[in-house]
Amino acid sequence: MGKYDLSKITPHITIHVGEYIKDNLDVLDMTAEELSAMTGIQSHVINDIIKGRCDITLEESALIGEAFGVSTELFYNLHCH
């Protein structure tokens, strides 16, 4: 065996921010339209983020984070990775 024991490494799994938003909407039994009404972000933008057609902005991260009760950094970090 080499210098490093790769069997002890935990893989870093990333998900797209849109997948995270969709999962939260499902758990909360909420639609993109309802999230749009809460955040002021147009529903087509939320749907585009969910489908991976556009990136999330810092402002959108803050608004969605507030709606879900999580930090802006969580959403923005998902976007950056």
Buried (B, 14 or more C-beta within 10 A) or exposed (E): EEEEEEEEEEEEEEEBBBBBBBEBBEEEEBEBEBBBEBBEBEBEBBBBBBEEEBEBBEEBBBBBBEBBEBEBEBBBEBBEE
